[in-house]
Amino acid sequence: MAALVLRPGCRLDGAALYRHVEQLLPPYARPRFLRLQEHLAMTETFKQQKVRLAQEGFDPAGVPDPLFLLDETTKAYVPLGPALCQQVLDGRLRI
């Protein structure tokens, strides 16, 4: 998962971001999940709070931030809702 902070007034274009990531990163390095945040959570020593983010996981019911999933069939990052999350957890949708 990658945590992103968008510039004020900007929105996420899932298809354009997919194309950008596809050009720059090999398939194994592409983030499967995205988390949009207002600002990056930092420690007192200005390090990202990666452990807390990892513990929160990718459950849309438990994460207050918008989540997106890399969808290889549509070649875009798509919003991750409860139904799509359940498909991932059940193994019906392979990531």
C-alpha positions in Angstrom: 0.0 0.0 0.0 1.1 3.5 -0.7 -0.2 6.6 1.2 -0.7 9.7 -1.0 -1.4 13.3 -0.3 -3.0 15.2 -3.2 -2.3 18.8 -3.9 -5.2 21.1 -2.8 -7.9 21.1 -5.5 -6.7 18.0 -7.2 -8.4 14.6 -7.5 -7.1 11.2 -8.1 -7.3 10.0 -11.8 -7.1 6.2 -11.4 -6.4 5.5 -15.0 -3.7 8.1 -15.4 -2.0 7.0 -12.2 -2.1 3.4 -13.4 -0.4 4.3 -16.7 2.2 6.3 -14.8 3.0 3.5 -12.4 3.0 1.0 -15.2 5.7 3.0 -17.0 7.9 3.5 -14.0 7.6 0.3 -11.9 7.9 -3.4 -12.6 4.7 -5.4 -11.8 5.9 -6.7 -8.5 6.7 -3.1 -7.2 3.4 -1.5 -8.1 1.3 -0.6 -5.0 -1.8 -2.8 -5.0 -3.6 -0.4 -2.6 -3.6 3.4 -2.3 -4.7 5.4 0.7 -5.5 9.1 0.2 -4.7 11.2 3.3 -5.0 14.9 4.1 -1.4 14.8 5.4 1.1 12.2 6.2 1.2 11.1 9.8 4.7 11.7 11.2 6.5 10.8 14.4 8.2 13.3 16.6 11.4 12.7 14.6 9.7 13.3 11.3 9.4 9.7 10.2 6.3 8.3 8.6 4.1 6.3 10.9 4.2 3.2 8.7 3.5 0.7 11.5 0.2 2.3 12.4 -0.9 2.4 8.8 0.1 -1.3 8.3 -1.9 -2.2 11.4 -5.0 -0.4 10.1 -4.8 -2.4 6.9 -7.1 -2.0 4.0 -10.6 -2.5 5.5 -12.8 0.4 4.3 -15.0 0.0 7.4 -12.0 0.6 9.7 -10.0 3.2 7.7 -11.2 6.7 7.6 -9.3 7.7 4.4 -10.4 6.8 0.9 -8.9 3.6 -0.4 -8.2 2.5 -3.9 -7.3 -0.9 -5.4 -5.1 -1.6 -8.5 -7.5 -3.2 -11.0 -5.6 -4.9 -13.8 -8.7 -5.6 -15.8 -9.7 -1.9 -16.2 -6.1 -0.7 -15.9 -6.9 1.8 -13.3 -7.0 2.4 -9.5 -10.6 2.0 -8.5 -12.3 2.9 -5.2 -12.1 0.1 -2.7 -15.5 -0.4 -1.1 -16.8 -3.1 1.3 -18.0 -5.4 -1.5 -14.7 -5.2 -3.4 -12.7 -5.7 -0.1 -14.7 -8.8 0.6 -13.9 -10.2 -2.8 -10.2 -9.7 -2.1 -10.5 -11.4 1.3 -12.5 -14.3 -0.1 -9.9 -14.8 -2.8 -12.5 -14.2 -5.6 -10.4 -11.2 -6.7 -6.7 -11.9 -7.0 -4.3 -9.1 -6.4 
